[in-house]
Amino acid sequence: MNCSRSEAIQLASHVIAASGDSKGSNDTQLLICVPSIHLADISRLMVHSSILLGAQDAFWQEKGAYTGEISVKMLTDYQVSHLLVGHSERRQMFADDDPKVALKFEAALKNGLTPILCIGETLEQREKGATAAVLQAQCESVVEQVGIKAFATACVAYEPIWAIGTGQTATPEQAQQTHQALRAWFAEQDQAIAANLQILYGGSMNAGNADELLAQPDIDGGLIGGASLKADDFLKIYSAAG
């Protein structure tokens, strides 16, 4: 929940203009997930850009008496290609539990959007050694709703909740270990899905640590938080992904 209209346009314009000059490889995807109120403006800016546009949340029902909500179907009018589902803040602050997240994931698929399933553990859960169990349960809820094959057109973002907005970051080795375990779990369900699944790291990745994190074999990209509000820092991370 950042940026006024003018600030959002300025930030997106900077990223769009500069992204072509970055060192990111041709197969590195750049995605901006903006507050829904700015989608129309940013969508117009991106008409001739290769940057993808995402939404931060949506409701799973197509329409109805759900005052204040935005349906996934509504997003398709604005060239939105991706949808965050189950972001840690949605789970913690707005009661997006596993069943609701699964419904949002399904709604995204039905409307041709790529869902980015956000999963993660708290510090307490990590200290109890429950990281793997927590992450697997969050994934299993979605698999039960839509089946494992649905992940052929989806992404997963690992967000260690204890490392979001705290200045703490998992070491590259810790992050890799968790990503590797996640991919192994998906491989138990379907080898091909696991091999091609994009697993992003969302634990305070920034311009200073992106190189080391993205060099890990099972970290396929980043879900960037605070660093995305500074265009130059965001573009440095994009370059590191190349």
C-alpha positions as a Markdown table, in Angstrom:
| # | Residue | x | y | z |
|---|---|---|---|---|
| 1 | Met | 0.0 | 0.0 | 0.0 |
| 2 | Asn | 2.5 | 2.5 | -1.3 |
| 3 | Cys | 2.6 | 5.4 | -3.8 |
| 4 | Ser | 0.1 | 8.1 | -4.7 |
| 5 | Arg | -1.1 | 8.1 | -8.3 |
| 6 | Ser | 1.6 | 10.4 | -9.5 |
| 7 | Glu | 4.3 | 8.6 | -7.5 |
| 8 | Ala | 3.2 | 5.2 | -9.0 |
| 9 | Ile | 3.3 | 6.6 | -12.5 |
| 10 | Gln | 6.8 | 8.1 | -11.9 |
| 11 | Leu | 8.2 | 4.9 | -10.4 |
| 12 | Ala | 6.8 | 2.6 | -13.1 |
| 13 | Ser | 7.9 | 5.0 | -15.9 |
| 14 | His | 11.4 | 5.0 | -14.5 |
| 15 | Val | 11.5 | 1.2 | -14.4 |
| 16 | Ile | 10.0 | 0.8 | -17.9 |
| 17 | Ala | 12.4 | 3.3 | -19.4 |
| 18 | Ala | 15.5 | 1.9 | -17.7 |
| 19 | Ser | 14.8 | -1.8 | -17.8 |
| 20 | Gly | 15.9 | -2.1 | -21.4 |
| 21 | Asp | 19.3 | -0.8 | -20.5 |
| 22 | Ser | 19.8 | -3.2 | -17.6 |
| 23 | Lys | 22.0 | -6.3 | -17.9 |
| 24 | Gly | 19.2 | -8.7 | -17.3 |
| 25 | Ser | 19.2 | -11.6 | -19.8 |
| 26 | Asn | 16.5 | -11.9 | -22.5 |
| 27 | Asp | 14.8 | -14.7 | -20.6 |
| 28 | Thr | 14.6 | -12.8 | -17.3 |
| 29 | Gln | 11.0 | -11.8 | -16.7 |
| 30 | Leu | 10.3 | -8.5 | -15.0 |
| 31 | Leu | 6.9 | -8.2 | -13.2 |
| 32 | Ile | 5.4 | -5.2 | -11.3 |
| 33 | Cys | 2.5 | -5.9 | -8.9 |
| 34 | Val | 0.8 | -2.6 | -8.2 |
| 35 | Pro | -2.1 | -1.6 | -5.9 |
| 36 | Ser | -5.4 | -2.2 | -7.8 |
| 37 | Ile | -6.3 | 1.5 | -7.9 |
| 38 | His | -3.2 | 2.1 | -10.1 |
| 39 | Leu | -3.7 | -0.7 | -12.5 |
| 40 | Ala | -5.4 | 1.4 | -15.2 |
| 41 | Asp | -2.7 | 4.0 | -15.2 |
| 42 | Ile | 0.2 | 1.5 | -15.1 |
| 43 | Ser | -1.4 | -0.7 | -17.7 |
| 44 | Arg | -1.5 | 2.2 | -20.2 |
| 45 | Leu | 2.2 | 2.9 | -19.6 |
| 46 | Met | 3.1 | -0.7 | -20.3 |
| 47 | Val | 1.4 | -1.1 | -23.7 |
| 48 | His | 4.6 | -1.3 | -25.6 |
| 49 | Ser | 6.7 | -2.8 | -22.8 |
| 50 | Ser | 7.8 | -6.3 | -22.2 |
| 51 | Ile | 7.3 | -5.9 | -18.5 |
| 52 | Leu | 4.5 | -7.9 | -17.0 |
| 53 | Leu | 1.7 | -6.5 | -14.8 |
| 54 | Gly | 0.5 | -8.2 | -11.7 |
| 55 | Ala | -2.1 | -7.5 | -9.0 |
| 56 | Gln | -1.5 | -7.9 | -5.3 |
| 57 | Asp | -4.8 | -9.6 | -4.4 |
| 58 | Ala | -8.3 | -10.4 | -5.6 |
| 59 | Phe | -11.5 | -12.1 | -4.5 |
| 60 | Trp | -12.3 | -15.6 | -5.8 |
| 61 | Gln | -16.0 | -14.9 | -6.7 |
| 62 | Glu | -16.6 | -13.6 | -10.2 |
| 63 | Lys | -19.2 | -11.0 | -9.1 |
| 64 | Gly | -21.8 | -10.3 | -6.4 |
| 65 | Ala | -22.5 | -8.4 | -3.2 |
| 66 | Tyr | -18.9 | -8.3 | -2.0 |
| 67 | Thr | -18.5 | -4.6 | -1.3 |
| 68 | Gly | -14.9 | -3.4 | -1.5 |
| 69 | Glu | -13.6 | -6.5 | -3.3 |
| 70 | Ile | -12.2 | -6.8 | -6.8 |
| 71 | Ser | -12.7 | -10.0 | -8.8 |
| 72 | Val | -10.0 | -11.8 | -10.8 |
| 73 | Lys | -12.2 | -11.3 | -13.9 |
| 74 | Met | -12.1 | -7.5 | -13.4 |
| 75 | Leu | -8.3 | -7.6 | -13.5 |
| 76 | Thr | -8.3 | -9.1 | -17.0 |
| 77 | Asp | -9.5 | -5.8 | -18.4 |
| 78 | Tyr | -6.2 | -4.2 | -17.5 |
| 79 | Gln | -3.8 | -6.7 | -19.1 |
| 80 | Val | -2.9 | -8.2 | -15.7 |
| 81 | Ser | -1.0 | -11.5 | -16.2 |
| 82 | His | -0.1 | -12.5 | -12.6 |
| 83 | Leu | -1.8 | -12.5 | -9.3 |
| 84 | Leu | -0.2 | -12.7 | -5.8 |
| 85 | Val | -2.1 | -15.1 | -3.6 |
| 86 | Gly | -1.5 | -15.8 | 0.0 |
| 87 | His | 1.0 | -13.0 | 0.6 |
| 88 | Ser | 2.2 | -13.2 | 4.2 |
| 89 | Glu | 0.5 | -9.8 | 5.0 |
| 90 | Arg | -2.8 | -11.0 | 3.6 |
| 91 | Arg | -2.5 | -14.2 | 5.7 |
| 92 | Gln | -1.6 | -12.4 | 8.9 |
| 93 | Met | -3.7 | -9.3 | 8.7 |
| 94 | Phe | -6.7 | -10.2 | 6.6 |
| 95 | Ala | -7.4 | -13.8 | 7.6 |
| 96 | Asp | -6.4 | -15.3 | 4.2 |
| 97 | Asp | -6.2 | -18.9 | 5.4 |
| 98 | Asp | -5.1 | -21.9 | 3.3 |
| 99 | Pro | -8.7 | -22.6 | 2.0 |
| 100 | Lys | -9.2 | -19.0 | 0.9 |
| 101 | Val | -5.8 | -18.9 | -0.7 |
| 102 | Ala | -6.6 | -22.0 | -2.7 |
| 103 | Leu | -9.8 | -20.5 | -4.0 |
| 104 | Lys | -8.0 | -17.4 | -5.1 |
| 105 | Phe | -5.3 | -19.6 | -6.8 |
| 106 | Glu | -8.1 | -21.4 | -8.6 |
| 107 | Ala | -9.8 | -18.2 | -9.7 |
| 108 | Ala | -6.6 | -16.9 | -11.1 |
| 109 | Leu | -6.2 | -20.0 | -13.2 |
| 110 | Lys | -9.8 | -20.0 | -14.5 |
| 111 | Asn | -9.2 | -16.4 | -15.7 |
| 112 | Gly | -5.9 | -17.1 | -17.4 |
| 113 | Leu | -3.7 | -15.4 | -14.8 |
| 114 | Thr | -0.5 | -16.9 | -13.4 |
| 115 | Pro | -0.9 | -17.3 | -9.7 |
| 116 | Ile | 2.1 | -16.7 | -7.5 |
| 117 | Leu | 1.5 | -18.7 | -4.4 |
| 118 | Cys | 3.2 | -17.1 | -1.4 |
| 119 | Ile | 4.1 | -19.4 | 1.5 |
| 120 | Gly | 6.3 | -18.9 | 4.6 |
| 121 | Glu | 6.8 | -19.6 | 8.2 |
| 122 | Thr | 7.0 | -17.4 | 11.3 |
| 123 | Leu | 10.1 | -17.2 | 13.5 |
| 124 | Glu | 8.3 | -19.3 | 16.2 |
| 125 | Gln | 7.6 | -22.0 | 13.6 |
| 126 | Arg | 11.1 | -21.9 | 12.3 |
| 127 | Glu | 12.6 | -22.2 | 15.8 |
| 128 | Lys | 10.4 | -25.3 | 16.5 |
| 129 | Gly | 11.8 | -26.9 | 13.3 |
| 130 | Ala | 8.4 | -26.8 | 11.6 |
| 131 | Thr | 9.4 | -24.9 | 8.5 |
| 132 | Ala | 9.0 | -27.9 | 6.1 |
| 133 | Ala | 5.7 | -28.9 | 7.6 |
| 134 | Val | 4.2 | -25.4 | 7.4 |
| 135 | Leu | 5.3 | -24.8 | 3.8 |
| 136 | Gln | 4.1 | -28.3 | 2.7 |
| 137 | Ala | 0.7 | -27.7 | 4.3 |
| 138 | Gln | 0.3 | -24.4 | 2.5 |
| 139 | Cys | 1.1 | -26.1 | -0.8 |
| 140 | Glu | -1.0 | -29.1 | -0.1 |
| 141 | Ser | -4.1 | -27.0 | 0.4 |
| 142 | Val | -3.8 | -25.7 | -3.1 |
| 143 | Val | -3.0 | -29.1 | -4.6 |
| 144 | Glu | -6.1 | -30.5 | -3.0 |
| 145 | Gln | -8.2 | -27.7 | -4.6 |
| 146 | Val | -6.7 | -27.7 | -8.2 |
| 147 | Gly | -4.4 | -30.6 | -8.5 |
| 148 | Ile | -0.6 | -30.7 | -8.9 |
| 149 | Lys | -0.7 | -30.2 | -12.7 |
| 150 | Ala | -2.0 | -26.6 | -12.0 |
| 151 | Phe | 1.5 | -25.7 | -11.0 |
| 152 | Ala | 2.6 | -26.0 | -14.6 |
| 153 | Thr | 1.2 | -22.5 | -15.0 |
| 154 | Ala | 2.0 | -21.1 | -11.6 |
| 155 | Cys | 4.9 | -19.8 | -9.4 |
| 156 | Val | 5.7 | -20.2 | -5.8 |
| 157 | Ala | 7.3 | -17.5 | -3.6 |
| 158 | Tyr | 8.9 | -18.5 | -0.4 |
| 159 | Glu | 8.5 | -15.7 | 2.1 |
| 160 | Pro | 10.2 | -16.4 | 5.5 |
| 161 | Ile | 7.9 | -14.1 | 7.6 |
| 162 | Trp | 10.6 | -13.5 | 10.1 |
| 163 | Ala | 12.8 | -11.9 | 7.4 |
| 164 | Ile | 10.2 | -9.5 | 5.9 |
| 165 | Gly | 10.6 | -5.9 | 6.8 |
| 166 | Thr | 12.8 | -6.8 | 9.7 |
| 167 | Gly | 16.2 | -6.2 | 8.0 |
| 168 | Gln | 16.9 | -9.9 | 8.6 |
| 169 | Thr | 17.5 | -12.1 | 5.7 |
| 170 | Ala | 18.1 | -15.8 | 5.4 |
| 171 | Thr | 21.6 | -16.6 | 4.4 |
| 172 | Pro | 21.9 | -17.8 | 0.8 |
| 173 | Glu | 22.6 | -21.2 | 2.2 |
| 174 | Gln | 19.5 | -21.2 | 4.4 |
| 175 | Ala | 17.3 | -19.9 | 1.5 |
| 176 | Gln | 18.7 | -22.5 | -0.9 |
| 177 | Gln | 18.1 | -25.3 | 1.6 |
| 178 | Thr | 14.5 | -24.3 | 1.9 |
| 179 | His | 14.0 | -23.9 | -1.8 |
| 180 | Gln | 15.7 | -27.3 | -2.4 |
| 181 | Ala | 13.4 | -28.9 | 0.1 |
| 182 | Leu | 10.3 | -27.3 | -1.6 |
| 183 | Arg | 11.4 | -28.5 | -5.0 |
| 184 | Ala | 11.9 | -32.0 | -3.6 |
| 185 | Trp | 8.4 | -32.0 | -2.1 |
| 186 | Phe | 7.0 | -31.0 | -5.5 |
| 187 | Ala | 9.1 | -33.7 | -7.2 |
| 188 | Glu | 7.4 | -36.3 | -4.9 |
| 189 | Gln | 4.1 | -35.1 | -6.5 |
| 190 | Asp | 5.3 | -34.7 | -10.1 |
| 191 | Gln | 8.9 | -34.7 | -11.3 |
| 192 | Ala | 8.2 | -32.6 | -14.4 |
| 193 | Ile | 6.3 | -29.9 | -12.5 |
| 194 | Ala | 9.1 | -29.6 | -9.9 |
| 195 | Ala | 11.8 | -29.3 | -12.6 |
| 196 | Asn | 10.1 | -26.4 | -14.3 |
| 197 | Leu | 8.5 | -24.7 | -11.3 |
| 198 | Gln | 9.7 | -21.1 | -10.7 |
| 199 | Ile | 10.4 | -20.7 | -6.9 |
| 200 | Leu | 11.0 | -17.1 | -5.9 |
| 201 | Tyr | 12.6 | -15.9 | -2.8 |
| 202 | Gly | 10.7 | -13.2 | -0.9 |
| 203 | Gly | 12.7 | -12.5 | 2.3 |
| 204 | Ser | 14.0 | -8.9 | 2.0 |
| 205 | Met | 16.0 | -9.4 | -1.2 |
| 206 | Asn | 17.7 | -6.2 | -2.1 |
| 207 | Ala | 20.4 | -4.7 | -4.3 |
| 208 | Gly | 23.1 | -5.7 | -1.8 |
| 209 | Asn | 22.3 | -9.4 | -1.4 |
| 210 | Ala | 20.5 | -10.3 | -4.7 |
| 211 | Asp | 23.7 | -11.6 | -6.4 |
| 212 | Glu | 24.4 | -14.2 | -3.8 |
| 213 | Leu | 20.7 | -15.3 | -3.4 |
| 214 | Leu | 20.0 | -15.5 | -7.1 |
| 215 | Ala | 23.2 | -17.5 | -7.7 |
| 216 | Gln | 21.7 | -20.4 | -5.7 |
| 217 | Pro | 20.5 | -23.3 | -8.0 |
| 218 | Asp | 17.0 | -23.5 | -6.6 |
| 219 | Ile | 16.2 | -19.8 | -6.3 |
| 220 | Asp | 14.7 | -18.8 | -9.6 |
| 221 | Gly | 13.9 | -15.1 | -8.9 |
| 222 | Gly | 12.8 | -12.7 | -6.2 |
| 223 | Leu | 9.6 | -11.3 | -4.9 |
| 224 | Ile | 10.8 | -7.8 | -4.0 |
| 225 | Gly | 9.2 | -5.7 | -1.2 |
| 226 | Gly | 10.7 | -2.4 | 0.0 |
| 227 | Ala | 13.5 | -2.4 | -2.5 |
| 228 | Ser | 11.0 | -2.2 | -5.3 |
| 229 | Leu | 10.0 | 1.3 | -4.2 |
| 230 | Lys | 13.4 | 2.6 | -5.4 |
| 231 | Ala | 13.7 | 2.2 | -9.1 |
| 232 | Asp | 17.5 | 2.1 | -9.2 |
| 233 | Asp | 17.6 | -0.6 | -6.5 |
| 234 | Phe | 14.9 | -2.6 | -8.2 |
| 235 | Leu | 16.8 | -2.5 | -11.5 |
| 236 | Lys | 20.0 | -3.6 | -9.8 |
| 237 | Ile | 18.2 | -6.7 | -8.6 |
| 238 | Tyr | 16.8 | -7.3 | -12.1 |
| 239 | Ser | 20.3 | -7.0 | -13.5 |
| 240 | Ala | 21.5 | -9.6 | -10.9 |
| 241 | Ala | 18.9 | -12.0 | -12.2 |
| 242 | Gly | 20.6 | -12.0 | -15.6 |
